[in-house]
């Protein structure tokens, strides 16, 4: 797909920056100039100047709305209407007002009802209609507020196809430097592109980028509404698309003296974490995740310094950040991290300022070196739905090779190293193997090598170390063959309270577990709870 026809499309950019009764908004004038430039830029879209009306500080409703009427009559492909300035809200009538230089918040009749602008758009025959409102209370344009739908229904009430409405804030819009916060994020993505996105940026990509960045900055979260695939319209060429970067695993040589970065863009430019929004970079098909960002986005994350419990991707409400649906191991980012366990490829870890204060930078982002993905499981999240969690262990410093040795190194003749600073008693493991004659408790098979060597493995039902903190005791251990050890560890099989072994691949019982020692059911329940089957076949 390519951007809309430049000859059959129209844009109207309206901005009020100077006021007689309210404080001025110089950032609005910057918004208009920057948006006009990117619309005209032939490397981005190339809308001719005569097809883009810029209305700065309109003195009357006629001066504001007549250009919209003219654009409505002319646009056959795409119509874009933008307004920035102060927004006023009449709580009695639940109406949004767009302001003029002479508008007074105590005299709403001095401003323009948004309803008048919307009514003009109803007459448009354009295939696609985009409305961008960057003003206080602009979210009110999306509805006459419904308690069940924060985003409202401007597109529905317009009764036209291909409509997309985005609004800066339900309450107060803010200025963040040269531009207003919402428009500034749209402009930044259009100007610079994103190598993690396809050749053309759709309307929805622009909005979601702004929403993600503004949420991370703790600024007002924008709202949107679309109808009939308006979100899928490719509107600008992606400047980042022609700068592909090959997958790269392992350390990155940084030219900076400190591993601190002010923005996701700087992380991308340094080759540490390529996506400008996504927290996980990489795919299972290419070997696993290359890098992740730990920035406090998920409530269930736990950061212990050298060990990180990282919540997988998906299932969050885009506006509130609350977990509303179960996560899936099939999601690209989650599948990538699972693949890291198989391939053993390390993950570059970046910590953001919004993470655990004890282990996170005071501002921006910090590259904290390489971690190995050693385990994953499921759990019920703080918000309720099920999430995947991954255990990551520090394996090296930033770029200088392995970390220093652990402060405490137990006698490896007696203790087996399970993970970072976690060791298990070898004598207990040997005792359990001998009790079962080195046979697997699931399949009763004894694996033998030439010379009479018998091979068996023990696994802890409730894992040792963070975050599980299971005990290194016989009642928390099973004796298994190598196949069933791995299947049990990653939840492909579980054991119920009747000691029946259940396959989570086809949801069928495999038979009874051979039990010759006390196995506490509380640990078996813990294992089941942390390996919930998210896509059983026979249910």
C-alpha positions as CSV (number, residue, x, y, z in Angstrom):
1,X,0.0,0.0,0.0
2,X,1.0,3.6,-0.6
3,X,0.0,6.9,0.9
4,X,-3.3,8.5,-0.4
5,X,-3.4,10.4,-3.7
6,X,-1.9,13.9,-3.3
7,X,-4.2,15.4,-5.9
8,X,-7.4,14.0,-4.4
9,X,-6.6,14.6,-0.8
10,X,-6.9,17.8,1.3
11,X,-5.6,18.9,4.8
12,X,-6.7,21.7,7.0
13,X,-4.4,22.7,9.9
14,X,-6.0,25.1,12.4
15,X,-4.2,26.5,15.4
16,X,-4.8,29.2,17.9
17,X,-1.7,30.4,19.7
18,X,-2.5,34.0,20.7
19,X,-5.2,34.9,23.2
20,X,-6.6,38.0,24.8
21,X,-8.3,36.3,27.7
22,X,-6.2,33.2,28.2
23,X,-2.5,32.4,28.3
24,X,-0.8,32.2,24.9
25,X,0.4,28.9,23.4
26,X,3.5,29.5,21.2
27,X,4.0,25.8,20.8
28,X,0.8,25.7,18.7
29,X,2.5,27.9,16.0
30,X,5.4,25.4,16.0
31,X,3.0,22.5,15.6
32,X,1.4,24.1,12.5
33,X,4.7,24.9,10.8
34,X,6.1,21.4,11.5
35,X,3.0,19.6,10.3
36,X,2.8,21.7,7.2
37,X,6.4,20.8,6.4
38,X,6.0,17.1,6.8
39,X,2.7,17.1,4.7
40,X,4.5,18.9,1.9
41,X,7.7,16.8,2.1
42,X,7.8,14.6,-1.0
43,X,9.9,12.0,0.8
44,X,7.0,11.6,3.3
45,X,3.8,12.3,1.5
46,X,4.1,15.3,-0.8
47,X,0.7,17.0,-0.5
48,X,0.8,20.1,-2.7
49,X,0.7,23.5,-0.9
50,X,-2.6,24.4,-2.6
51,X,-4.2,21.2,-1.1
52,X,-3.2,22.1,2.5
53,X,-4.8,25.1,4.2
54,X,-3.1,26.5,7.3
55,X,-5.4,28.7,9.5
56,X,-3.4,30.4,12.2
57,X,-5.3,32.3,14.9
58,X,-8.7,32.5,13.1
59,X,-10.7,35.5,14.3
60,X,-14.2,34.1,13.7
61,X,-16.0,30.8,13.3
62,X,-16.3,31.6,9.5
63,X,-12.5,32.0,9.2
64,X,-12.0,28.7,11.1
65,X,-14.7,26.6,9.4
66,X,-15.0,27.9,5.8
67,X,-11.6,26.2,4.8
68,X,-12.9,23.0,6.3
69,X,-16.1,23.2,4.1
70,X,-14.0,23.9,1.0
71,X,-11.7,20.9,1.8
72,X,-14.7,18.6,2.4
73,X,-16.1,19.5,-1.1
74,X,-12.7,18.9,-2.8
75,X,-11.4,15.8,-1.0
76,X,-12.2,12.4,-2.7
77,X,-9.4,10.3,-1.2
78,X,-8.3,11.5,2.2
79,X,-9.3,14.5,4.4
80,X,-7.2,15.5,7.3
81,X,-8.3,18.1,9.8
82,X,-6.1,19.2,12.7
83,X,-6.8,21.7,15.5
84,X,-4.5,22.8,18.3
85,X,-5.1,25.4,21.0
86,X,-7.1,25.8,24.1
87,X,-10.2,23.6,24.5
88,X,-13.1,24.4,26.7
89,X,-15.8,22.0,28.0
90,X,-19.4,22.7,28.9
91,X,-20.2,20.1,31.5
92,X,-23.8,20.9,31.5
93,X,-24.3,20.1,27.8
94,X,-21.3,17.8,27.5
95,X,-19.9,19.8,24.7
96,X,-16.3,20.6,23.5
97,X,-15.5,24.1,22.3
98,X,-12.6,25.1,20.1
99,X,-11.2,28.5,20.9
100,X,-10.4,31.6,18.9
101,X,-8.0,34.4,20.0
102,X,-10.9,36.3,21.5
103,X,-12.4,33.3,23.4
104,X,-13.1,33.6,27.1
105,X,-13.5,30.4,29.3
106,X,-16.3,32.3,31.2
107,X,-18.2,33.0,28.0
108,X,-18.4,29.8,26.0
109,X,-20.3,31.5,23.2
110,X,-17.0,33.2,22.2
111,X,-15.6,29.9,21.1
112,X,-16.7,27.4,18.3
113,X,-18.7,24.4,19.2
114,X,-16.9,21.2,18.0
115,X,-20.3,20.0,16.9
116,X,-20.1,22.6,14.0
117,X,-16.8,21.1,12.8
118,X,-18.2,17.6,13.1
119,X,-21.3,18.5,11.1
120,X,-19.1,19.8,8.2
121,X,-17.3,16.4,8.2
122,X,-20.6,14.6,7.9
123,X,-20.9,15.9,4.3
124,X,-17.5,14.6,3.3
125,X,-17.4,12.0,0.5
126,X,-13.6,11.3,1.1
127,X,-12.7,7.6,1.5
128,X,-10.7,8.4,4.6
129,X,-11.2,11.1,7.2
130,X,-8.6,11.8,9.9
131,X,-9.3,14.3,12.7
132,X,-6.6,15.2,15.2
133,X,-7.5,17.4,18.2
134,X,-4.6,18.6,20.4
135,X,-6.4,20.6,23.1
136,X,-7.7,20.3,26.6
137,X,-10.8,18.2,26.9
138,X,-10.4,17.0,23.3
139,X,-11.4,13.5,24.3
140,X,-14.9,14.8,24.8
141,X,-15.1,15.1,21.0
142,X,-15.1,11.3,20.9
143,X,-18.5,11.1,22.6
144,X,-21.1,12.6,24.8
145,X,-19.3,10.7,27.5
146,X,-20.3,7.1,28.2
147,X,-19.3,5.5,31.4
148,X,-18.6,2.3,29.5
149,X,-16.5,3.7,26.7
150,X,-13.9,6.3,27.4
151,X,-13.1,6.8,23.8
152,X,-16.6,7.7,22.6
153,X,-18.1,7.5,19.2
154,X,-17.4,10.5,17.0
155,X,-16.6,8.1,14.1
156,X,-19.8,6.2,14.7
157,X,-22.0,9.2,14.8
158,X,-20.4,10.6,11.6
159,X,-21.8,7.5,9.8
160,X,-19.0,7.6,7.3
161,X,-16.4,5.0,6.4
162,X,-12.7,5.1,7.0
163,X,-12.9,7.6,9.9
164,X,-10.1,8.0,12.5
165,X,-10.3,10.5,15.3
166,X,-7.4,11.0,17.8
167,X,-7.6,13.4,20.8
168,X,-4.7,14.5,23.0
169,X,-6.4,14.3,26.4
170,X,-9.7,13.8,28.3
171,X,-8.7,16.7,30.6
172,X,-5.6,18.9,30.2
173,X,-3.3,18.8,27.2
174,X,0.3,19.9,27.9
175,X,3.3,21.5,26.2
176,X,6.6,19.7,26.3
177,X,9.3,21.9,24.8
178,X,9.1,23.1,21.2
179,X,5.7,21.5,20.5
180,X,2.7,20.5,22.5
181,X,3.3,17.0,23.9
182,X,0.8,15.0,21.8
183,X,1.6,16.7,18.4
184,X,5.3,16.6,19.2
185,X,5.3,12.8,19.4
186,X,3.4,12.5,16.1
187,X,5.9,14.9,14.4
188,X,8.9,13.1,15.9
189,X,7.8,9.7,14.4
190,X,6.9,11.3,11.0
191,X,10.2,13.1,10.7
192,X,12.5,10.3,11.9
193,X,10.6,7.1,11.2
194,X,11.0,3.8,13.1
195,X,13.1,0.9,11.8
196,X,10.9,-1.5,13.6
197,X,7.9,-0.6,11.5
198,X,7.0,-1.3,7.8
199,X,7.7,0.9,4.8
200,X,4.7,3.1,5.4
201,X,3.3,4.5,8.7
202,X,-0.4,4.0,9.2
203,X,-2.6,6.4,11.1
204,X,-2.9,3.9,13.9
205,X,0.9,3.5,14.2
206,X,1.2,7.3,14.7
207,X,-1.4,7.3,17.4
208,X,-0.1,4.2,19.2
209,X,3.5,5.6,19.2
210,X,2.4,8.8,20.8
211,X,0.2,7.0,23.3
212,X,3.1,4.7,24.4
213,X,5.7,7.4,24.7
214,X,3.4,9.8,26.6
215,X,2.4,7.0,29.0
216,X,6.0,6.3,29.7
217,X,6.7,10.0,30.4
218,X,3.7,10.2,32.8
219,X,1.9,12.7,30.6
220,X,-1.8,12.7,29.7
221,X,-2.8,9.6,27.6
222,X,-4.5,10.4,24.3
223,X,-7.6,8.7,23.1
224,X,-8.8,7.5,19.7
225,X,-11.7,6.1,17.8
226,X,-11.9,4.5,14.3
227,X,-14.5,3.1,12.0
228,X,-14.3,0.8,8.9
229,X,-10.5,0.3,8.8
230,X,-9.6,4.0,9.1
231,X,-6.7,2.8,11.3
232,X,-5.0,0.9,8.4
233,X,-4.5,3.9,6.1
234,X,-0.8,4.3,5.3
235,X,-0.3,8.0,5.5
236,X,3.5,8.7,5.6
237,X,6.6,7.0,4.3
238,X,8.6,5.5,7.1
239,X,12.0,7.2,7.0
240,X,13.5,4.5,9.2
241,X,12.6,1.8,6.8
242,X,15.6,2.3,4.6
243,X,18.0,1.8,7.5
244,X,17.7,-2.0,8.2
245,X,19.8,-3.3,11.0
246,X,20.7,-7.0,11.0
247,X,19.9,-9.1,14.1
248,X,22.7,-8.9,16.6
249,X,23.0,-11.0,19.7
250,X,25.5,-10.4,22.5
251,X,27.4,-7.4,23.7
252,X,27.5,-4.0,21.9
253,X,30.5,-1.8,21.9
254,X,29.3,1.6,23.0
255,X,31.2,4.8,22.1
256,X,29.8,6.4,25.2
257,X,31.8,6.6,28.4
258,X,28.6,5.8,30.4
259,X,25.9,3.3,29.5
260,X,23.2,6.0,29.9
261,X,20.8,7.1,27.2
262,X,18.2,9.8,27.2
263,X,15.7,8.2,24.9
264,X,14.6,5.1,23.1
265,X,15.9,6.8,19.9
266,X,19.4,6.9,21.4
267,X,19.2,3.2,22.3
268,X,18.3,2.5,18.7
269,X,21.1,4.6,17.3
270,X,23.6,2.8,19.5
271,X,22.4,-0.6,18.3
272,X,21.4,-1.7,21.8
273,X,17.6,-1.9,21.5
274,X,16.2,-1.2,18.0
275,X,12.4,-0.8,18.5
276,X,11.2,2.7,19.6
277,X,8.2,1.3,21.4
278,X,8.3,-2.5,21.9
279,X,9.9,-3.9,25.0
280,X,11.2,-7.1,23.3
281,X,13.4,-7.0,20.2
282,X,13.8,-10.2,18.1
283,X,11.9,-13.2,17.0
284,X,11.9,-17.0,17.6
285,X,12.6,-17.7,14.0
286,X,15.9,-15.8,14.2
287,X,17.1,-17.5,17.4
288,X,15.3,-15.5,20.1
289,X,15.1,-12.1,21.7
290,X,18.1,-9.8,21.1
291,X,17.2,-7.2,23.8
292,X,14.5,-6.2,26.3
293,X,13.6,-3.0,28.2
294,X,12.7,-3.3,31.9
295,X,10.9,0.0,32.7
296,X,8.1,-0.8,35.1
297,X,5.4,-1.2,32.4
298,X,4.1,-4.5,34.0
299,X,3.1,-4.6,37.6
300,X,4.2,-8.2,38.0
301,X,7.9,-7.5,37.1
302,X,10.4,-8.1,39.8
303,X,14.0,-6.8,39.7
304,X,16.5,-8.3,42.1
305,X,19.6,-6.9,40.4
306,X,21.4,-10.0,39.1
307,X,18.1,-11.8,38.6
308,X,15.1,-10.3,36.8
309,X,11.6,-11.7,36.7
310,X,10.3,-10.2,33.5
311,X,6.6,-10.3,32.5
312,X,5.9,-11.2,28.9
313,X,4.1,-9.1,26.4
314,X,0.4,-8.6,25.6
315,X,-3.0,-8.4,27.2
316,X,-2.8,-4.9,28.6
317,X,-5.4,-2.2,28.1
318,X,-3.6,0.4,25.8
319,X,-5.0,3.4,27.8
320,X,-4.8,2.3,31.4
321,X,-2.0,-0.2,31.2
322,X,-4.1,-2.7,33.2
323,X,-3.8,-6.4,32.4
324,X,-7.2,-7.3,30.9
325,X,-6.6,-10.6,29.0
326,X,-4.4,-13.6,29.3
327,X,-1.0,-13.6,27.6
328,X,0.0,-16.2,25.0
329,X,3.3,-18.1,24.5
330,X,2.5,-17.7,20.8
331,X,2.9,-13.9,20.8
332,X,6.1,-13.0,18.9
333,X,7.9,-11.4,21.9
334,X,7.1,-14.2,24.3
335,X,8.0,-16.9,21.7
336,X,11.3,-15.2,21.2
337,X,12.2,-15.3,24.9
338,X,11.2,-19.0,25.1
339,X,13.5,-19.6,22.1
340,X,16.4,-18.0,24.1
341,X,16.1,-20.8,26.6
342,X,16.6,-23.4,23.8
343,X,19.3,-21.6,21.9
344,X,21.1,-20.2,24.9
345,X,21.6,-16.8,23.2
346,X,22.0,-14.0,25.7
347,X,19.7,-11.0,25.9
348,X,20.8,-7.4,26.2
349,X,19.0,-5.8,29.2
350,X,18.1,-2.1,29.3
351,X,16.6,-0.7,32.5
352,X,14.4,2.4,32.4
353,X,14.0,5.1,35.1
354,X,10.4,3.9,35.8
355,X,11.6,0.5,37.0
356,X,12.7,-0.7,40.5
357,X,14.4,2.4,42.0
358,X,17.1,0.2,43.6
359,X,18.3,-1.1,40.3
360,X,17.2,1.5,37.7
361,X,18.7,4.8,36.6
362,X,17.5,8.1,37.9
363,X,16.6,9.2,34.3
364,X,16.4,7.8,30.8
365,X,17.7,4.3,30.1
366,X,20.8,2.4,31.1
367,X,22.3,-0.6,29.3
368,X,23.0,-3.2,32.0
369,X,24.8,-5.9,30.0
370,X,23.9,-9.5,29.1
371,X,21.4,-11.8,30.8
372,X,20.5,-15.4,30.1
373,X,16.9,-16.6,30.0
374,X,16.8,-19.6,32.2
375,X,13.2,-20.4,32.9
376,X,9.6,-19.4,32.3
377,X,6.2,-20.1,33.8
378,X,2.7,-18.7,34.1
379,X,1.0,-17.0,37.0
380,X,-2.2,-15.0,37.7
381,X,-1.3,-11.3,37.4
382,X,-2.0,-8.7,40.0
383,X,-4.8,-7.5,37.8
384,X,-6.3,-11.0,37.4
385,X,-5.5,-12.4,33.9
386,X,-2.7,-14.9,33.4
387,X,0.7,-13.7,32.4
388,X,4.0,-15.4,31.4
389,X,7.1,-14.7,33.4
390,X,10.7,-15.2,32.4
391,X,13.7,-15.6,34.7
392,X,16.8,-13.8,33.5
393,X,20.2,-14.1,35.2
394,X,23.1,-11.7,34.8
395,X,25.9,-13.3,32.7
396,X,28.2,-10.3,32.0
397,X,28.8,-6.7,32.5
398,X,28.0,-4.0,29.9
399,X,30.6,-4.8,27.2
400,X,33.6,-6.1,29.1
401,X,33.0,-9.8,29.3
402,X,32.0,-12.0,32.3
403,X,31.1,-10.5,35.7
404,X,33.2,-11.2,38.7
405,X,32.9,-14.5,40.6
406,X,30.2,-14.9,43.2
407,X,31.0,-13.9,46.7
408,X,30.1,-17.3,48.1
409,X,31.2,-20.4,46.2
410,X,30.1,-23.6,47.9
411,X,32.1,-26.8,47.6
412,X,31.1,-28.1,44.2
413,X,32.0,-31.6,45.2
414,X,28.9,-31.6,47.4
415,X,26.7,-28.9,45.9
416,X,25.4,-28.6,42.3
417,X,25.0,-25.1,40.9
418,X,21.4,-24.7,39.8
419,X,21.5,-20.9,38.9
420,X,23.1,-17.7,40.0
421,X,23.9,-18.2,43.7
422,X,21.5,-21.1,44.0
423,X,22.9,-24.6,44.8
424,X,21.3,-28.0,45.5
425,X,22.6,-30.8,47.8
426,X,24.1,-33.5,45.5
427,X,23.6,-36.1,48.3
428,X,19.8,-35.6,48.3
429,X,19.7,-36.0,44.5
430,X,21.8,-39.3,44.7
431,X,19.5,-40.6,47.5
432,X,16.4,-40.1,45.4
433,X,17.9,-41.7,42.3
434,X,18.9,-44.8,44.3
435,X,15.5,-45.0,45.8
436,X,14.0,-45.4,42.3
437,X,16.8,-47.5,40.9
438,X,17.5,-44.6,38.4
439,X,14.1,-45.2,36.8
440,X,11.8,-42.3,35.7
441,X,8.8,-41.8,37.9
442,X,6.7,-40.9,34.8
443,X,7.7,-43.7,32.3
444,X,9.6,-46.1,34.5
445,X,12.4,-46.3,31.9
446,X,16.0,-46.7,33.1
447,X,18.5,-45.1,30.7
448,X,21.8,-47.0,30.5
449,X,25.0,-46.2,28.8
450,X,27.8,-48.6,27.9
451,X,29.7,-49.9,31.0
452,X,26.5,-50.0,33.1
453,X,26.2,-46.3,33.6
454,X,22.6,-45.4,34.5
455,X,21.3,-41.9,33.8
456,X,18.6,-40.2,35.8
457,X,17.9,-36.6,36.8
458,X,16.2,-34.9,39.7
459,X,14.0,-31.9,39.3
460,X,12.6,-29.6,42.0
461,X,8.8,-29.3,41.8
462,X,8.8,-25.8,43.3
463,X,11.9,-24.1,41.9
464,X,14.8,-23.1,44.0
465,X,15.8,-19.4,44.2
466,X,14.0,-16.3,43.2
467,X,11.0,-15.9,42.8
468,X,9.8,-19.4,43.8
469,X,12.0,-20.0,46.9
470,X,11.2,-23.7,47.0
471,X,13.1,-25.9,49.5
472,X,15.9,-28.3,48.6
473,X,14.2,-31.3,50.2
474,X,13.1,-34.8,49.0
475,X,9.4,-33.9,49.3
476,X,10.0,-31.2,46.7
477,X,11.8,-33.4,44.2
478,X,11.1,-36.0,41.5
479,X,13.4,-38.5,39.7
480,X,12.9,-38.3,36.0
481,X,14.5,-39.3,32.7
482,X,16.0,-36.5,30.6
483,X,12.9,-36.2,28.4
484,X,10.3,-36.0,31.2
485,X,12.6,-33.7,33.3
486,X,12.5,-31.1,30.6
487,X,8.8,-31.6,29.9
488,X,8.0,-31.2,33.6
489,X,10.3,-28.2,34.0
490,X,8.6,-26.2,31.3
491,X,5.0,-27.3,32.1
492,X,4.4,-29.7,29.1
493,X,3.4,-32.2,31.8
494,X,1.9,-31.6,35.2
495,X,0.9,-33.9,38.1
496,X,-2.5,-33.6,39.8
497,X,-3.4,-34.3,43.4
498,X,-4.1,-37.9,42.6
499,X,-0.5,-38.2,41.2
500,X,-1.9,-38.6,37.7
501,X,0.5,-37.2,35.0
502,X,-1.4,-34.9,32.6
503,X,-0.1,-33.9,29.2
504,X,-0.7,-30.2,28.5
505,X,0.0,-30.7,24.8
506,X,-3.1,-32.7,24.2
507,X,-4.8,-32.3,27.6
508,X,-4.8,-36.1,28.1
509,X,-3.7,-38.2,31.2
510,X,-0.5,-40.2,30.7
511,X,-0.9,-42.5,33.6
512,X,0.0,-42.5,37.3
513,X,3.3,-41.2,38.8
514,X,5.3,-43.9,40.5
515,X,5.6,-42.7,44.1
516,X,8.0,-44.3,46.6
517,X,8.7,-41.2,48.7
518,X,6.6,-38.4,50.2
519,X,5.9,-35.7,47.5
520,X,4.0,-32.7,49.0
521,X,0.9,-31.9,47.0
522,X,1.3,-28.2,47.9
523,X,4.4,-28.2,45.6
524,X,2.6,-30.0,42.8
525,X,-0.2,-27.4,43.0
526,X,2.3,-24.6,42.9
527,X,3.8,-26.2,39.7
528,X,0.4,-26.4,38.1
529,X,-0.5,-22.9,39.0
530,X,2.7,-21.7,37.4
531,X,2.3,-23.7,34.2
532,X,-1.3,-23.0,33.2
533,X,-2.2,-24.4,29.9
534,X,-3.2,-21.4,27.8
535,X,-4.2,-23.2,24.6
536,X,-5.4,-26.8,25.4
537,X,-6.6,-28.7,22.3
538,X,-9.5,-30.7,23.7
539,X,-11.4,-28.1,25.6
